Amino acid sequence: MDVFITHPDPHHIGGLSIFSEVKIYFGKASRVKNPDNYKFLEDNDLILVGAIKVHAINTPGHRLGHTSYLIDNEYLFSDDLLRLKAGKVKPFFKFISADFTQLLESLRKVAKLENVKMLLTAHTGYTTEFDKAIEKWKF
């Protein structure tokens, strides 16, 4: 089994200890205890899990090592990079982000992705209208 973690906040990694014989991936800049137990991904790394392609996209801002994952070039797991409000992409909350300027740069980076069929967030749901939701950030 492969588990892809966007960032090591406690509410995202609290259950990792229940997994045995599993590959656990983080973004390279993530700060974790016992780093020898994990695999770390660079920006644009591609991992094959069977026939599924997992593309790592470095999206720092909320946390230094925050990583989003594009699955099969169609499904974007953005986690705490952004939030959805009334069908539109908004940056994740400034007051709990490590570097808000960097978060905005990461948001503009993912806005350039093409052919995304579904955007999935950690806390505010998902949309199947990626281009419409993120159009404000495509500059």
N, C-alpha and C positions, 0 to 999 in steps of 0.2 A: 504494500500500500504506500502511496505517496500523499503527503499532506503539505500544502502550500500555505504559508503564513505570511500575511501582509506586513505585520509588525508585532513586536513582542509586548504589547500592553497586556496586563494580567487578565482582562476579560476576553482576550483573544487566544491566549495560550494556556489558560488555567487547566484545561483537560488533557493536555498533551501526555501526561504521565500514564494515561489509560492505554495508550498505544504501545504495542511491542512489535518489534521487527518491522519498523516502518521508516521510510525516508522522510525526513522533515526538512523543508526548504524555507529559508529566509532570504531577504535581500542582503547583499554583502555588508552594508554598513550597519546592520542591526546589531544591537548590543544584547547579548544573551548570556545566561549562566551556562557553563559546560559547553562551550562552542564546538568542541570535538564531537559532540553527539549529533550535529546538524550539518546540512549542506547549505552553502551560501551562493546565491546567484548574482551575477553581474547584470547590468542593464542589457537588454536584448538577448539574454541567454534563452535557448530553446530546449525544453525537456520533452521527451516523448514518454508518455505513460500509455503503453500499448499503442493504439492508433491515435490517441489524443495528443495534440500539440499544445503545450503550455509555454507561452511566451512571457518572460519576466520583463516588466517595465518599471524601471526605477522611478518612483514618484515621491521623493522626500518632501517634507513640509510638516505634516502632522507629527511624524517622527522621522529621524535621520534616515533610517533604513527602510522606510515605507516602500513597499513594492506592490504594484497592481499586476494582475495576471489576465492576459488575453488568451482565451481558450479557442482553439481551432479557428483563429482569426475572426471570430464572430461574437464571442461572449466575454465582456470585460467586467472583471471583478475589481472594482475600484476601492472598496472598503472605506477607510476613513479619509480618503483624498477629497471626497465631495459628498454632497447630500442632494436629494431631490426634494423640491418644494413646488407644488402645483405643476408638476411635469417639467420643471426647469432645473438645470444644474446650478447649484450654489456651492461655493467653497465650504469645506468643513469648518467648524467653529474656530475662530481665531483664538479665543481665550484658552483653548486646550491644544493648540498647535505649537510645535517647537519652533518653527520658522515659517511664518505666514507668507512672506514674500516668496520663499521657495515653494510653498504649497501652490501659490498662484501660477508659478512657472510650470509646475508639474501638471496642473489642470489644463493649461494651454497646450502642453505636450500631448496629453491624451486626446484633446479636442481634434488633433490632426489625424487621428486614426480613421481609417476608411472601412466601410462595409461592416461596422459593428451592428449586430442584430439585437443585442440585449446588453444593457448596462445594469449591473447589480451592485448595490451599496451594502454597507454593513448594517446601517441603522435606519435607513429611510426608504427601503424598498427597491424597486427596479422599474425600468422602462424598456419598451421595445421600440421606442422612438428616439434613439440615440442622437441622430443629427438634429432633430428639432429641439431636444432637451439641452444640447450643448452648443447650439449655434452662436450664442453670445461670446463664447470663448475661442472661436475659430478665427483669430487674428494674429 
